[in-house]
Every structure is written in structure tokens, then in C-alpha cells.
Amino acid sequence: MATIVDVARLAGVSTSTVSHVVNGTRPVGEETTRRVLEAIATTGYRQDTLARSLRRARTDSVGVIVSDVSEPAFAGMVRGVEHAAAEAGYTLLLANSGEDEARQRLAIEVLAARRVDGLIIAPAARTAVHDLEQVRQGGTPIVLMDRTARLRTDMVGVENAAPMRDLVLHLIDHGHRRVALAAGDLAVSTIAERHQGYLEALAEARIKPADEYVLTGSGRAEDVRDATRRLFDLRRPPTAVVATSTEAAAGVLEAASDLGLSTPGDFAFGTFDGFAHADLFQPRITAVTQPAYDIGLTAMQLLLRRLTGEAGVRSKIVRLKPEISYRDSCGCLGAV
């Protein structure tokens, strides 16, 4: 394998000059740079990035941990992180926690072992804050994305309670008094906040909450599907259902299909997040859409403030506003 000495000998320069060309640590003349680059191409020299990172005490890499990158909201967030990271010269190392705290802990350990310069994490349900605090105390800055935790650090997400409250009140204004919530795991901070918005809407409309109308559990589509089937077996089934996530929404709609029910004829429906290209669905689905790409972009920008020493000692919490699109599925025919 070619070494930096081989490159320097072929180019007729010192090894420090080769290093300056490769790392951009000092201006080098055009002719000398050309000879070095030609020598690199001829020898097939590849820089030892680990050794370089040890010398520079940084790796120009960022670790990102989300529950499931295949979910539309998380996919958008990761794209936002990646865009801002690439512009700043950072590479992404991505891990999925699968909403499993032990799996998340392992991912944190692996990324820390790879000496990432910072971590962006959407904490799994029941995350032990101690795990995150250990990393932060060890000198690796952390930004929480989408979800909160009892950790003094930067965080970016969306407003959750108020949009859910508005969506449920919209359904109530259309005459629905029996509104169910396909919630999922209330240990997830975003789900808990959306559940709170649901309760606030019922309180404002003077509707007594009914436990049987709130579907909790893992939040996975198959579990929500089974719970929704039981929901419509009630003596007084709901006339409207709201989901807290894309996974929960899929479960509700699968159950409706199994039961031969449709929206909005048999029940009104709306969801938080929803599906890509929602206007292509029939009926078009009412959804609260969060600016996922901007969340990821902001998360990386917050991390960069820490990495460049601009953040000071105070942590920053950013809440972006989602957009509610009222469409056919909630009974708003012709809505956009």
C-alpha cells in the first residue's frame, strides 16, 4: 500500500507539503499541488482517516439515531441533517433504534467508539437519560431531534399539542362527539404531547374522555389494526378517529378495509404526519404535516453551533410549526 512518503518522493516534495495539499491546512502553489495530486493518482495513495482524526481530535462525522428511517417523517429529518452536514464537510453515520432502548444504547456505544464529533438523537421510548448524559459529559455534544428528554441540551421538534387540539376540535365542530385517538406508546414524548392536545380539545368541547376511545400500545401498524377492529366492535363505536403517526394511521386504515368501512362515510379520519403524496389517496387524507426536512436541517445547525464553539453555555429549544391540511377524509369535501 502506498504511503505519504511514496507520494512525496514521486512529486519531489516534502511529506509535510503532501499533508498540506491533502488536508488543506496551508496554501500550496498550483504547480506543486498538481504534482502532488498526480503522484497520489499514480501511487493510489489513500489517506489514513483514523490516524488523521487522532491527530486532529475530530473525525468530521456525526452520528444520527432515529426510531425507523423508513418512516416518512424521520426520512425527511435525516435528509435535512445530511444536507446541512454535507455543506459543513461532515459525514453521517446512521442507526435505527427500532424504538428499543437497549438497541439505542448499543448504537450510542458504537458511534461513540467511532469518535463521532456529535450526536443527533430522536430518543426511543423509556430512554435512560443517564446514557445520554454520560455521552454529553464525555465531551460529545448531543442534539435531540423530534423528541424531548430530561437532558440539558439543544432540542428541535414541532408543536404537537396545539395542532392535535385544533384537528380534534375541527372534527367536533363537524358534529362528532365520539372521537377516538389511535395514540400508540405514550412513553414517546411526541405521542404524549399529541395525546394531551386530544384531551384539551375534548375538555374545551365539554366532552368526557372515554378510555376505550384511546388506543395505546406499541403504535406499530399491526397492533393498531387489531385495536381498531375492537374499537369498532364497541356498542357505541366512534364516529371519528385521529391517529398520532403514520404507523398508527396505516393500522387504522387497514382495519377499516378489513371491516368494509370507509372514510368519511362510515367515520371521519385525520392523522398527524400522514403519507407522502397525500393528495393521490382516495379519499384525500386530512393530516397535520410537520416540516421534517427543516427539523433535520435545524438539528444539524444547532449541533454545528456546538462544534464550532458558538453556542455558549445555554441550550436552545426550537419548536417549528406544522401545517394542517383539511381534506376529504374528515368530511371536508373539496377542502385543500
N, C-alpha and C positions, 0 to 999 in steps of 0.2 A: 504494500500500500504506500502511495506517495506521501511524503511529508512536506512540511513547510520549508525544510532545508533543500529538498529537491527542487521546489518551485523557485526559491531564491537563487540557487546555483544556475538553473536554466535561464532565468531572467536577468542574471548578472546584477542582483541587488542584495541587500541585507534581508535577513528574516524579519527584522522589525518593519522594513518597508512593505513586505508582503502582508504583514499583520495590519498595517495602516490601511492598505488597499482593501483587504477583506472586511475589516471591522469599521472602516470609515472613521477612524479615530484621529486622523490628521490628513490635511490636504496633500496629495501626491500629484506630481506633474502628469500631463496627459500621455506623453510618450512612455514614461515609466509605468504608469497604470496599464497601458496597452500591453507592454511586455509581460507584466505580471499576470494579467488575465489570460494571455496566450499561453504562458507557462502552466497556469492552472488547468487550462483546457487540454494541453498536451500531456501533462502528467496524470490527469484525472484526480487531482488533489481534492479531498473533501475535508472541510473544516471539522475539527472535533468540537461539537457544540457543547458537550458536557464539560470539557476542560475549559472552554471559553466561559461558560456560565459560572464555573467555580471561581475563575479569575475576576469576573465582573460582579459576582454575588447576585446575579439575576439570570433568568432563563428566557425572558421575553415570551413567557407563556402564561395563560390564565386558565384556571380550572372552572368549569361550569357544571353544576349538578341540578337537574330538574327531575320531576317525577317520571315523565314519559315524553320524550321529544316528539313522538308521533302525534300527540295531541295538538290540534291547531294553534291554541294559544301559546303553548310552550315552544312550538316550532317557530312561530313568529318572533318570540322573545329571543331565541337563540340566534336567529338571523340578524336581529338588531345588535346583539352583543358582538357577533362575528364581524359585522360591518365596521363598528367603531374600533374593535380590536385590530383589525387588519390595517385600518388607516393609521393607527398608532404603532404598527410594527409588531403586534403581538399575535401569537398562535393560540388557538383554542384547543383545550383538552376537555372532552365532553363525557359525562357519565349520567346514567339514568338510575334513580333510586328505587323506582318501582313502588314508591310510597312505603318503602320498608326502611325503618330507622337503622337496622343493623347493616343493610346493604349500603345505605348512605354513609355510615361511619367508615366502612371499608373503602368507599370511594374517596372520602376525605383523606384517609391514611395514604392511599396510593398516590393521590395528587400531591399531597404534602411531600411524599418521598421523592416525587419527580421535581420538587423545588419550584412549583409554580409561583409566580410573583404575587398572585392574588386569587381569591375565590369568589365566584358569584353563585349563590345557592338559593333555590326555592325549597325551604326546609320541608322535609317529609313530616307527616303527622306524627305527633309524640316525639319530636326531636329532642334529645337531651342537650339543653343549651350548653352544658359543660363541654361537650365535644367541640362545639363551635368556639366557645370561649378559649379553650386550650390552643386552638389554631391561631386565633387572633392574638392571644397573649404571647404566642411564639414568634410574632412579628409578621405574620401573613395577613394582610388586610382582607376583610370579608364584606361583601355587599349582599344583602338579602333582596331577592327578586320575587315579586308577586305575593310573597307571604311574609308575615311578621314573626318575630320570636322575641323573647325577653333578653335581647342582646343589645348592648350599646354600640351600634354600628350603623352604617348607611343602609337605607332601605328604599326601594321603589316598587310601587304597585298601583292599583287603581282604587277609586272609591267603589266600595262594594255594597254597603248597606243602603245608601240613598237610592241608587239605581234600581235595586231589587224592590225597595219600598214603592218606588214610582211605578214599576211594572205591575206589581200586585194591585195597587190602587187603581191602575188603569183597567184591570180585569174586573175589579169590584164595581167601578163606575159603569161597566157594561152589564151589570146586573148579577154578577157571580158572587154568591155568598159562601159557597163551599169551594174554597181554593186550596189545593194540595201543593205540597212542596217536595219535589224529589231532591233531597238535600245531599245525602251521602255521608261522608265522615266529618262530623262536627269538630273533630280534633284538628282539622286543617283550618288555619286561620281565615282564609278567604271564604270557605264554606260557612264557618261560624258567623262571619260578618254578613253574608247574604241571608242566612237564617234569621239574623237579627233584623234585617230590613223587612223580611217577610212578616215577622211578629209586629214590627212597628206599623206596618200597613193595616194589619188586622185590628190593632188597638185603635188606630185612627178611625177606622170604619165601625168601631164598636162590635167587632166580631170575636167571639170567644174562640181561642185556639183549640183545635182538636188534635190530640196526639196521633190518632190514626191517620191523619192527613199529612203527617210529616214522615217521609221515608228516609231513614238513616241506615248506615251500614258502611260498606267499603266504597260505595259510589261507582263501582265498576258496572258497565252496561248490563251484564248478565244478572247481577244482583238486583239492580234497579228494575229490570224487566220483570223478574219474579215478584218483587214487592208491588209493582204497578198492577200486575194481574190481581193480586189480593186486594189492592185498593179499590178496583172496580167491582169487586165481589161484595163490597160493603152494602148494607141495606140502604144507606144514603151515600152513594158514591159522589165524588167531587164533580163539579161542572167545569172546572178549570184546573190545569196542572202547570206548575212552573218548575223548571229544572235549574240547578245551580251550576251545571257544567256541560260540556259537550258529551262526556261519557254518560252522564245521567240522562241527558236529552235523548241519546240513542236508545237507552234502556226503555224510556217511556214510549217512544215511537215504535219500538219493536213489540212491546206488549200490546199497544193499540192495534198493530197489524195482526197479531195473533188472535186478538179478541174480535176482530172485524170492526173496530172503531176507527173513526177518522176525525180530524180536526178541520174546521171548527164545528162541524155538525154535531158530533157527539160530546166533545169537550173542547174548550178553548185551551191554547197552549202557547207558552213562551219560555225562553231559556236564556241563561247567562252564557256567553261565549258563542254557542251555536256552531254552524258548519261553514266551511268555505263555499263561496258561490251560492249563498243562501237564496238569492232570487231565482235560482234554477229549480228549487224544490217546489213541488205542488202538494199542498198549498205552500205558499211562501211563509217562512217561519219568522215569527216575531222574536227578536233577540237583542240582548244587551251585548254590544261588541266592544271589547277593550282594545286599546291601541297597543297590541302585543309587541310589534316591532319597536315602537317608541319606548316601551318599558325596557326592553333589552338594550337599546341604544343608551338610555339614561343610566342603566345599571353599570354599563362599561364606562361611561363618562364619570360617574361617581367613583368608580374604582381607580380610574386614571388620576383623579384628584389626589387620592391617597398615594399612588405610586410615584407621582411627581412632587409630592410634598406640599401641595397647595391646599390641603383640606383643613389644616389646623387641628384642633382637638375636639371640636363639636361635630357630632354625627348629624347627618341630614336625612330627613324623611320626605320623599316625594310621592304625592298621590296624583295620578293623572285621571282625567275624566273619560269614562266610556261613553258610547253613543247608543241610544235606544232606537231601534227601527221597528215600528209597529207595522206588521204585515198581516196577511190573511189568516194565519193560524190562530190568532186571538179573536177573530171575528171582525177585524177591521178591513173589510173588503175594499180593495182599491188603495189601501194605505201604502205609503212608501217610507 
